Amino acid sequence: MVDHIKVFVSYSWRIEDETGIVGELEAQCRERNIFLVRDNKKLQHGDLIREFMDKLSGSERIITVFSDAYFRSKWCMYELLETWRKGDFKDRTHPIKADDCNLQNDNYRIELTDFWEEKYRTADANLKGRDPIVFTKEYEQVEIYRDVYQNINKLLNFAAGRVTTPLEQLRKEDYAQLLDLIQPKQAGRSYPSDDDFLEEIKEILAQDLKKSELFRDHVIKNCDLDYTDAAGLHGYLVDECLKGEFVQIIQNLQSAFVDSYEELESSDILAIRKLYQAAEDTLSKLVLFNVKNDWMAQYCHERSQNNQHDHLLPDMSFGSVEVVISREAQTIPRFQFGRHDLNLQGAKGVALESGIRSKDIVRDIIKRLFHRVMEQEISSQLDEEKAIGILQRTIQQRKQHKNLKLRKNYFLLIPSDSSSPLADVTVQKELKRLLPDLSFIRIKSGKVEETFIVEDADLMVAISEFYKTLEEHKPQ
């Protein structure tokens, strides 16, 4: 996998709402293992926004999305001016022109300079005779207006000399002309092929079975195998799953777990934990071999032709979604029971309860995702302000991790109920903007496809029964 690169983007919120340029850039950056850092907090002000902008202006790589609104925005011009002052402006910045702001036109540059002179003169006049100790923030604003006014003509003339490819052409090329200067796109997918992925899973499965020799011996016994050499056990289990015997294999694992548990002393907590881990890890690998290879190949092909952000799956349970998404994203699936019932859920997904209502559904979903991903609550207003940035970076880093055992891909299940707040396109758009590496899953209502070797219902019942047994013996 290519090295991870961080790039800041400086832009006007109004233009982004109208064009979606930054969202498009994010999608293309993910294909190149570029982390696009943007200010996602529309209502930020004061020290918080200046802290972010100071980090942006000192970055080694900055994409500047120029527009008329950009050149009239106090904070956009603050970013641009600070970037200029920190040197190497030409080498560190990569411009895009988002609208018809014509920097080649002398009258346009003069008009913008006059605009900022008026801003400065008006703000300065309003503070005439007022105590700067009392009006500290107001005087700071005047200083920003003054600095922009005194430097904008130099900035505009320099920007006018930069070659900027028309936006329409950039979009046709998926911004390749600009992004190639930052990180050339690698041929093919960053992860191994599906076959290579499954081979790696087999190797890890062999390691899982070694975590508890007692469990491994009981698996051999419950499978009625006539050999004592356990070296080929993982291959046998995989082959049986591919033959459609997943339910029987899982029942054998379940029985082997109980038999092993009964042989252990209750005080031997370490051995019990190893047993539990071996059993759970073994199941999590075997379930991946129950997705049909031809279906997965067709699904991946369709996904490559469409929006990489969205997944459209046939009718299946929440737990089955975890299996399919894990196979496609080349991660290891995990399952858990609901807090108030024993319904099997994908451990890396979030589903919104039917009928939920909220004044701020995006905020509520962010809190749920934060709890699922970070395994902690957002307990204060300050935490809420930081949570999105932490969540965004955590999801991205876990999704791109080189180590398969540490790689995770989180998803949000979009309900088919049109009355659900999450069915609102505006809500979805905002979530995708805030969390660009979160997968969005839609289920094709009434559409049944042969996705699994074992039927979906049988697959999930077998896993659910297995996890119920684990829950009853779970080490503390």
N, C-alpha and C positions, 0 to 999 in steps of 0.2 A: 504494500500500500504506500502511496506517496505521502511525504511529510505533510503534517497539518500546518496550514497557514492562516493567520488572522488578518482580516482586512476590515477597516472601519469604512462606514459610508456616511457622507454628509449630504443632507437633502431637506427639502421643504415638505412638511407634512401635507400641506394642501395639494401639492403636485402629486405626491404618492397616492393620496385618496383618489385623484382624478385619473392617474395613469397606471398605478400598480408596478412601476418600474423596479422598485427595491424588492418587492416580492418575487418578481421574475428573476432578478439577480440572485436572490437567495437560493432559488431552485437550481440555477445553473452552478452556483458556487458549491453546493453540496455534491454535485457530480465530480467536482475537482478537488474535493477534500479541503475546501476553503471555508473558514468560519467567518461569516459576514456579521460584523458587530454593528448594531444599529440601536438608536435610542427608541425603545418601544413605549415609553411613557409619555403620552401626549400632553399630560397636564403637569409635567415636571416644571419646576422653576427654581430660581435662586441658586444656592450653593450646589444642590444636587445636579442640576443640568450643567453648571459650569465645571463641576468635577468630571463629568462624562466628556464634555467638550475638550477639556484640557488633555485628557487621555487620547482623544481622537487626534487632536492637532499634533501630538508627538509621535503618532504611529508611523511605522515605516511604509505602510501602504494605505492609501485613502482613495476611495471612489467619490468624486464630487458630482452630484447630479444638479447641473446648472439649470436655472429657470428664472423667469421674471420674478416669481414669488421668492425664490432663493435670494436674489440680489436685493430684495426689499425687506428681508427678514433679519432682525437684530441678531438672533442667535446663529443663524446660518453665516452671516458675515463675520460674527465673532469667531466662529470655527475657522473660516477661510483665512482671516487675518492672522490668527494665532498659528495656523499651519504655515503661512508665509513667513512669519517671524522666526520660526524654528529651523528654517533653512532647508536646502535640497528640495524646494517646492516642486520643481519640474519632475524630479525622479520619484518623489513619493506620492504624487497625485495622478489620478486617472480620470479625466473628465468625460461626462456624458451631458449632452444638451437635450433637455426634456421638452422644451417648447420652442416658440419662435423668437426667443430673446436673441436679438441680433447684435452681438458684441462687435461685429465688423463695422457697424454703423456709428459714425462719430456722434451724431445727435443723440443716439440711445445712451451712449456712455456718458455724455454730458448731462443728459436728463437724470440718470441715476445718481451722478455726483451731486447735482442740485437737490435731489430728493433727500440725500443724507445730510447735506448742509442745512436744509430746512429742519430736519429732525434734530440736529445738534443745536441750532440757534434757538428753536422753540423750547427745547428741554432746558437749555442753559438760562434762557430768559425767565422761565418759570421758577428757577431756584435763586434768582438774583436777590441778594440780601438775606437769604436764609442760612441758618447755622449748619455747616457741614457735619458737625458732631451729631446733630439731631437727625439730619436728612442724609445719613450715610449711604443707604441703598440708592437713593435718588441721584446722589452725586456720582455713584459708580455707573449708573445708567448713562449719565451725561458723558462720562469718560469714554464709554463704549461708543456712543454716537460720534464723539469727537475723533476717536481713533479710526473709525470706519470712514468718516468723511475725509480725513486727511490722507488716507491710503487707498481709497477705493479706485481712484482713477488709475493708479499704478497697477492694481490687481486686475482691473478690467482690461487694460491694454495688454497685460501679459497673457491673460486668458484668451484674448482675441487672437493672439499669435499661435495658440495651440491648435493642432489639427483635431477636429472632433468629427467622427463619422456620424452621419444622420441616424437618428433614433430608429427609423423604420428599417434601415439596413442592419443595424446592430441586433434588432429583434429577430430578423430573418436568420441571422447567423448565431442565434442564442448567445449574443454578447461575446462570441469567441474572440473577435479582434481585440477587445479590451482585456478579457480574462486570460487570454494566452500570455499576456505580458506579466501576469501575476503568477499563474500556475497552469502550464499547458495541460490539456485534458489527456488523460491516459487512455490508451486503446483498451477497449473491453471493460469489464466490471472489475472493481477493486477487490472483490471477494473471489474465492475459488469457484469452480463450476459446482453444480449440484452434486455430481458424482464424487468430486474431491471432498466436498463438505460431508457427505455421508461416510466416506472412508475415514475422515477425521473423527466423526461421531463414533464409529466402531472402535477406534483406538481408545477414545476416552471411556467408552463403555467397558472395555477390558480392564481399564484402571479402576473404574467404579466397583466392579465385582471383587477387586482385591482389597477393598476397604474393610470388608468383614469376611474372613475365611469361613466363619460359621455360617453366615448367610449363603455364601457361594456353595458350600457343601450341601446345604439343604435345598438349594435350587436344583442342583444335580439330582438329588434324591427324588424331589417332587416331580421332576421332568422324566423320571424313570430312565435315566441315562445309564448305560452299562460301562462307563469308564470313570476313572477316578482323576484323570488328568484334566484339570479345569482350564487349560490354556485355550481350548477351542470353544468354551462355553458361550462367549459373546457372539461368535459366528453362528452357533446353533440357534440362539435366541432370535437373532436377526432373521435368519432363514425361515424360521417358523412364523414370524410376523409377516414376512413377504408371501408366505403360503396362505395367509388368512387365518392363522391360529393365534392371533393376538389375545383374544379373550382367555383362551386356555393358558397361554403363557403367563398372563397377568395373574390369573388365579393361582398358578403354581408359585409365582413370586410372593403373592399374598400369603399363601400357606407356609412358604419357606420363612417368611418374616415372623409369623406367629410361632412356628416351631423353634426358631432361633431365639426369639425373645424369652420363651419359656425355659430355655436352658441356661439363661443368664441370671446371675444374682441381681436382685433389684438395686443393690448398692453399687453395682459395677456400672456407674453412669457413663464412663468413657466408652465401654464396649457397646452399650445401648445406643449411644449417639452414633457410633460408627455403623451399627446395624441399620439404624434409621436412615442415615445418609446414603448408605449403599443401596438400600431398597428404593428410596425416592429417586436417586440419581439414575438407577438402572431403568426405571419406568420412563423417566423424562427423555431418555435417548431412544428407547424402543418405539415410542409412540410416533416418532418422526418417520419411521419406515412404513407407516400405514397410510401415508399420502401417496396416491398413485403417481408414478413417475411421468406418465404421459399427460395426466391432468396438470401436474405442476409445470411441465415444460410449456404447455399451451397457455397456462395462466401467466407465467413469466413473460412469454412473448407478447401477450395482450397488454400487460402492464408496461412493457418497454415502449409500446406504441402510444400510450396514453399518459395521463397525469400521474407522475410518480408519487404524488402526495396521497392519492385516494386508492382504496382497495374496494373492489366490488366482488362479493362472494355469494355463492348460492346459499339457500337456506341451511343453516347449521347452528349449533349451540355456541354459547360463549366460550366454552372450553375448547371446542373444535376450531374456533377462530384462532385461539392461541397456538394450536398445532400448525395450522396452515401458514399463519404469519411468521411463526418461528422458522418453518422450513424455507419460506421464501426469503426471509431476512438473514438466514443462516445464524440463528441463535438457538439456545436450548430452552424449550418450553418449561414453564412452571405453572402449578395449579394451586388454588387455595379455596377453602369453603367460605361462603358468606358469613358475616358476623352473626346473623340471626337465624340462619338455616344451614343446611348442608348441601346447597346447590354448588356445583363445581364451577369455578370461574378461572379465567386466564389470569395469572398473577401479574401480568404486565399490561393488562387492559383495564379500562374503566367504562362502565355502562351507566347511563343515567336512568334513574328509576322513572317509570311511567307516571305521568301526571304531575311531576315536580314543577313548582313555580317559584320564580325568584325575581327580584327587582334587578339583579345583576347576575345573570346566568353565567357569564364569562368568568366573573370573579369566583363563583361557587365551583365551577369546573376546575379552575386553576388550583383551588384549595384541595379538591379531591385528588387531582393529579399529583400535587406536591406531597400529599400524605402517602400515595401509592409509591411514588418514585423515591422520595427521600425518607420515607418511613418516620415522619414526624409531622406535627401539626404546625400550621401557621398561627401563631398565638398573639400577634400584635400588628398594629398598623404598619410599623416599621418593617416587620417581617414580610408583610404583603408587598411592600414596595420593592423589596429585594428578591422575593420569591421567584418572579418571572425570569429574571436574569439567571438565577441559580438553576432553575428548572430547565431553561433552554440549554444551558451549557452542559448540564448533567445528561440530559437525553441525547444530545449530540455526541458527547464523548463516549458514553456507553454503547451507542449504536455503532460507532466507528472503531471500537476497541479491536486491536489485532488478535488478542487472546480470545478464542471462542468461548472459553469458560466464563469470561467476564463480559462478553458482548450481550447487550440487551436492546430490544426494540419495543417501545411502548406504543399502545394504540388506544384510540377512543372509538367506541361503537356508536354509530349514528342510528338512532331509533327510527323504525319505519313509520311510527305514529306521527302524522303531519302536524298534530297539535303540540308536540313536544317542543320546548324552547330550543333544544339542540338541533331541531330540524330547520330552524331559522338560518337562512343562507348568510345573513349578516353576522350572526354569532359564529358560524363556522369560519367565515372569512377572517374574523378577528382572532380566533384561536389559531388559525394557520399562520397568521402574521406574527403572533406572539411566540408560537412554538412550531417553527417550520420543520423540525425533524420528527414531530409526532405524527404517527400514521392515523388516517381516518378510515374506518371500516363501515361499509354499507352492505346490507344483506339484500339479495334479490328475493323479494317476497314471492313465494310460490314457485320459485325456480329450484328444481332439484337436479343436481349433477352427481355423477359417481366420482366423488372426490377421494374417498377412502377405500382401502382394500376391504376393511371391515365397515359395516354400516355405521353411520354417525352415532345413532342411538346406542348401539352395542359397544362402540368404542368408549363413549362417555360414561356409560353405566359401569363398565369394567374399571375405568380409571377412578370413578367416584367411589366404588366399593373398596378399591385399593386404598384410597386416601382416608376413607372412614376407618379402616383398620389401623392406618398409621396414626390417625388422630387419637384413637383409643389408647395407643401405647406411646404417645409422643413424649420424649424425654424433656424434663423441665430444665 
